[in-house]
Protein backbone atom coordinates (compact mmCIF):
# COMPACT_ATOMS: atom_id res chain seq x y z
CA UNK A 1 0.00 0.00 0.00
CA UNK A 2 2.92 2.33 0.64
CA UNK A 3 3.72 2.12 -3.07
CA UNK A 4 0.38 3.76 -3.97
CA UNK A 5 0.92 6.54 -1.43
CA UNK A 6 4.42 7.19 -2.78
CA UNK A 7 3.06 7.38 -6.34
CA UNK A 8 0.29 9.72 -5.21
CA UNK A 9 2.71 12.05 -3.43
CA UNK A 10 5.06 12.08 -6.42
CA UNK A 11 2.32 12.81 -8.94
CA UNK A 12 -0.21 14.95 -7.08
CA UNK A 13 2.00 17.04 -4.83
CA UNK A 14 5.25 17.40 -6.76
CA UNK A 15 6.22 20.72 -8.35
CA UNK A 16 6.96 19.06 -11.69
CA UNK A 17 4.75 16.09 -12.40
CA UNK A 18 6.24 13.07 -14.18
CA UNK A 19 4.73 12.24 -17.54
CA UNK A 20 4.46 8.79 -19.08
CA UNK A 21 3.51 8.75 -22.76
CA UNK A 22 2.20 5.94 -24.93
CA UNK A 23 4.48 5.28 -27.92
CA UNK A 24 1.54 4.20 -30.08
CA UNK A 25 -1.03 6.99 -29.60
CA UNK A 26 0.85 9.67 -27.59
CA UNK A 27 -1.70 9.61 -24.75
CA UNK A 28 -0.11 10.87 -21.52
CA UNK A 29 -0.42 9.65 -17.95
CA UNK A 30 0.91 10.95 -14.65
CA UNK A 31 1.43 7.43 -13.29
CA UNK A 32 3.40 4.63 -14.89
CA UNK A 33 0.84 2.04 -13.72
CA UNK A 34 -1.90 3.82 -15.68
CA UNK A 35 0.26 3.75 -18.81
CA UNK A 36 0.85 0.01 -18.37
CA UNK A 37 -2.92 -0.60 -18.14
CA UNK A 38 -3.45 1.60 -21.22
CA UNK A 39 -0.80 -0.26 -23.25
CA UNK A 40 -2.91 -3.42 -22.97
CA UNK A 41 -5.56 -1.68 -25.09
CA UNK A 42 -3.17 -1.75 -28.06
CA UNK A 43 -2.51 -5.51 -27.94
CA UNK A 44 -5.77 -6.46 -29.65
CA UNK A 45 -6.61 -8.90 -26.85
CA UNK A 46 -10.28 -9.69 -26.45
CA UNK A 47 -12.06 -7.99 -23.52
CA UNK A 48 -12.20 -10.44 -20.64
CA UNK A 49 -14.41 -8.66 -18.08
CA UNK A 50 -18.16 -8.79 -18.68
CA UNK A 51 -20.91 -6.82 -16.98
CA UNK A 52 -23.16 -9.31 -15.16
CA UNK A 53 -26.21 -7.12 -15.84
CA UNK A 54 -25.99 -6.35 -19.57
CA UNK A 55 -23.03 -8.41 -20.82
CA UNK A 56 -20.98 -5.46 -22.13
CA UNK A 57 -17.29 -6.46 -22.32
CA UNK A 58 -14.30 -4.56 -20.96
CA UNK A 59 -10.57 -5.15 -21.21
CA UNK A 60 -10.02 -3.45 -17.87
CA UNK A 61 -11.62 -4.53 -14.59
CA UNK A 62 -11.78 -0.95 -13.26
CA UNK A 63 -13.74 0.17 -16.34
CA UNK A 64 -16.17 -2.70 -15.85
CA UNK A 65 -16.70 -1.75 -12.19
CA UNK A 66 -17.33 1.88 -13.17
CA UNK A 67 -19.82 0.69 -15.81
CA UNK A 68 -21.67 -1.52 -13.32
CA UNK A 69 -22.47 1.60 -11.30
CA UNK A 70 -24.57 2.85 -14.23
CA UNK A 71 -27.06 0.05 -13.47
CA UNK A 72 -27.53 1.19 -9.86
CA UNK A 73 -30.99 2.38 -8.97
CA UNK A 74 -29.66 4.78 -6.35
CA UNK A 75 -28.03 7.77 -8.04
CA UNK A 76 -27.59 10.29 -5.22
CA UNK A 77 -25.74 13.03 -7.14
CA UNK A 78 -28.36 15.30 -8.68
CA UNK A 79 -27.75 18.07 -11.21
CA UNK A 80 -29.28 21.27 -9.87
CA UNK A 81 -29.88 22.64 -13.35
CA UNK A 82 -31.84 19.78 -14.94
CA UNK A 83 -32.53 17.21 -12.18
CA UNK A 84 -30.56 14.45 -13.96
CA UNK A 85 -28.97 12.07 -11.44
CA UNK A 86 -25.56 10.39 -11.37
CA UNK A 87 -23.86 7.59 -9.45
CA UNK A 88 -20.88 9.79 -8.49
CA UNK A 89 -19.90 13.43 -8.16
CA UNK A 90 -17.34 13.19 -10.95
CA UNK A 91 -19.97 12.26 -13.56
CA UNK A 92 -22.20 15.09 -12.36
CA UNK A 93 -19.30 17.57 -12.58
CA UNK A 94 -18.53 16.54 -16.19
CA UNK A 95 -22.23 16.73 -17.05
CA UNK A 96 -22.49 20.30 -15.71
CA UNK A 97 -19.27 21.42 -17.41
CA UNK A 98 -20.13 20.05 -20.83
CA UNK A 99 -23.94 20.17 -20.93
CA UNK A 100 -24.73 23.38 -19.08
CA UNK A 101 -21.52 25.42 -19.16
CA UNK A 102 -20.78 24.28 -22.74
CA UNK A 103 -17.11 23.56 -22.08
CA UNK A 104 -15.80 21.55 -25.07
CA UNK A 105 -14.79 17.96 -24.45
CA UNK A 106 -11.02 17.36 -24.67
CA UNK A 107 -9.88 16.27 -28.10
CA UNK A 108 -8.60 12.72 -28.39
CA UNK A 109 -5.57 11.99 -30.54
CA UNK A 110 -6.95 9.42 -32.96
CA UNK A 111 -4.52 9.92 -35.81
CA UNK A 112 -5.26 11.66 -39.10
CA UNK A 113 -8.88 12.59 -39.65
CA UNK A 114 -10.70 10.83 -42.46
CA UNK A 115 -13.52 12.88 -43.98
CA UNK A 116 -16.78 11.32 -45.01
CA UNK A 117 -17.52 11.13 -48.73
CA UNK A 118 -20.83 12.96 -48.20
CA UNK A 119 -21.92 15.76 -45.95
CA UNK A 120 -22.81 14.78 -42.39
CA UNK A 121 -25.71 17.24 -42.51
CA UNK A 122 -27.74 15.11 -44.88
CA UNK A 123 -30.94 13.51 -43.66
CA UNK A 124 -29.37 10.11 -44.29
CA UNK A 125 -26.48 10.87 -41.96
CA UNK A 126 -28.76 12.21 -39.23
CA UNK A 127 -31.63 9.73 -39.17
CA UNK A 128 -30.59 6.89 -41.48
CA UNK A 129 -33.21 7.61 -44.16
CA UNK A 130 -31.94 7.93 -47.72
CA UNK A 131 -33.71 10.63 -49.73
CA UNK A 132 -33.18 10.60 -53.51
CA UNK A 133 -31.17 13.61 -54.74
CA UNK A 134 -34.06 15.10 -56.74
CA UNK A 135 -36.36 15.09 -53.66
CA UNK A 136 -33.92 16.64 -51.18
CA UNK A 137 -34.77 20.27 -52.02
CA UNK A 138 -38.50 19.72 -51.50
CA UNK A 139 -38.06 17.58 -48.37
CA UNK A 140 -36.16 20.38 -46.64
CA UNK A 141 -39.11 22.71 -47.02
CA UNK A 142 -37.61 24.56 -50.00
CA UNK A 143 -40.59 25.83 -52.03
CA UNK A 144 -38.51 27.31 -54.85
CA UNK A 145 -38.79 25.13 -57.93
CA UNK A 146 -37.49 25.77 -61.42
FENTA-V339936 format. One record per residue. N is the residue number from 1. RES is the residue in one letter. PSI is psi in degrees with one decimal (none if undefined). NEAR is the number of other ideal C-beta (glycine too) atoms within 8 Angstrom. D_FIRST is the distance of its C-alpha to the first C-alpha in Angstrom with 2 decimals. Layout:
{{N/RES/PSI/NEAR/D_FIRST} {N/RES/PSI/NEAR/D_FIRST}}
//
This chain:
{{1/X/-30.1/4/0.00} {2/X/-28.5/5/3.79} {3/X/-41.6/6/5.27} {4/X/-40.5/7/5.48} {5/X/-42.4/8/6.75} {6/X/-44.7/8/8.88} {7/X/-41.1/11/10.20} {8/X/-46.4/9/11.03} {9/X/-42.1/9/12.82} {10/X/-35.3/9/14.59} {11/X/-38.2/11/15.79} {12/X/-30.0/6/16.54} {13/X/1.3/6/17.82} {14/X/150.4/9/19.39} {15/X/-47.0/2/23.19} {16/X/120.2/4/23.42} {17/X/135.4/6/20.86} {18/X/152.0/9/20.27} {19/X/126.8/7/21.91} {20/X/125.2/10/21.48} {21/X/137.9/9/24.64} {22/X/130.9/12/25.72} {23/X/-21.0/3/28.76} {24/X/-38.7/6/30.41} {25/X/2.5/8/30.43} {26/X/12.7/7/29.25} {27/X/142.0/8/26.60} {28/X/145.7/8/24.11} {29/X/150.9/12/20.38} {30/X/-15.2/9/18.31} {31/X/137.8/9/15.29} {32/X/-37.6/9/15.96} {33/X/-35.7/7/13.89} {34/X/-36.2/10/16.25} {35/X/-41.2/12/19.18} {36/X/-43.0/8/18.38} {37/X/-43.3/9/18.38} {38/X/-40.9/11/21.56} {39/X/-28.2/10/23.27} {40/X/-23.3/10/23.40} {41/X/-17.2/7/25.75} {42/X/-3.5/9/28.30} {43/X/-19.1/6/28.59} {44/X/7.8/3/30.89} {45/X/146.2/7/29.04} {46/X/141.1/5/29.99} {47/X/134.8/8/27.61} {48/X/-0.7/7/26.15} {49/X/120.7/10/24.69} {50/X/141.2/10/27.49} {51/X/126.7/12/27.79} {52/X/-17.6/4/29.21} {53/X/-49.6/6/31.45} {54/X/-10.4/5/33.15} {55/X/-1.1/6/32.17} {56/X/138.3/7/30.98} {57/X/145.7/10/28.97} {58/X/145.4/12/25.78} {59/X/-6.8/11/24.25} {60/X/128.2/10/20.78} {61/X/-37.3/7/19.19} {62/X/-39.1/7/17.76} {63/X/-37.3/10/21.35} {64/X/-42.9/12/22.81} {65/X/-40.6/8/20.75} {66/X/-40.1/7/21.84} {67/X/-41.6/10/25.37} {68/X/-33.3/11/25.48} {69/X/-25.2/9/25.21} {70/X/-17.8/6/28.54} {71/X/-6.9/7/30.23} {72/X/142.0/8/29.27} {73/X/-39.9/3/32.35} {74/X/113.8/5/30.71} {75/X/88.4/9/30.18} {76/X/-9.3/6/29.91} {77/X/105.3/11/29.71} {78/X/135.9/10/33.38} {79/X/129.0/13/34.96} {80/X/-14.2/3/37.51} {81/X/-37.2/5/39.79} {82/X/3.8/6/40.35} {83/X/10.5/5/38.77} {84/X/144.7/7/36.58} {85/X/154.7/8/33.40} {86/X/156.6/12/29.84} {87/X/-19.2/10/26.76} {88/X/163.3/8/24.57} {89/X/-32.2/7/25.36} {90/X/-45.1/6/24.38} {91/X/-40.2/10/27.07} {92/X/-42.2/12/29.55} {93/X/-45.7/8/28.97} {94/X/-38.9/8/29.65} {95/X/-48.0/12/32.63} {96/X/-45.8/11/34.13} {97/X/-45.0/9/33.67} {98/X/-27.2/10/35.22} {99/X/-40.2/8/37.66} {100/X/-37.9/9/39.01} {101/X/-4.4/7/38.42} {102/X/32.1/6/39.22} {103/X/130.5/6/36.54} {104/X/146.0/5/36.64} {105/X/148.5/5/33.75} {106/X/142.4/4/32.12} {107/X/138.9/4/33.94} {108/X/141.4/4/32.27} {109/X/101.4/7/33.28} {110/X/22.6/5/34.97} {111/X/-169.4/5/37.43} {112/X/141.1/3/41.14} {113/X/135.0/5/42.53} {114/X/122.1/4/45.11} {115/X/146.2/4/47.78} {116/X/153.7/7/49.35} {117/X/-18.4/3/52.96} {118/X/163.5/7/54.09} {119/X/141.2/6/53.29} {120/X/-6.8/7/50.35} {121/X/2.0/5/52.58} {122/X/157.1/10/54.88} {123/X/-36.7/9/55.20} {124/X/-41.5/10/54.09} {125/X/-32.1/9/50.79} {126/X/-47.0/8/50.15} {127/X/8.6/5/51.28} {128/X/11.6/4/52.00} {129/X/122.8/6/55.78} {130/X/127.0/4/57.97} {131/X/126.7/10/61.01} {132/X/146.4/6/63.85} {133/X/-41.2/5/64.44} {134/X/-21.6/5/67.88} {135/X/-7.9/8/66.55} {136/X/-40.5/11/63.61} {137/X/-41.6/9/65.77} {138/X/-29.1/7/67.26} {139/X/-20.4/8/64.01} {140/X/4.7/6/62.43} {141/X/15.5/4/65.24} {142/X/111.0/6/67.21} {143/X/-8.5/4/70.87} {144/X/118.5/5/72.37} {145/X/150.7/5/74.11} {146/X/none/2/76.44}}
//
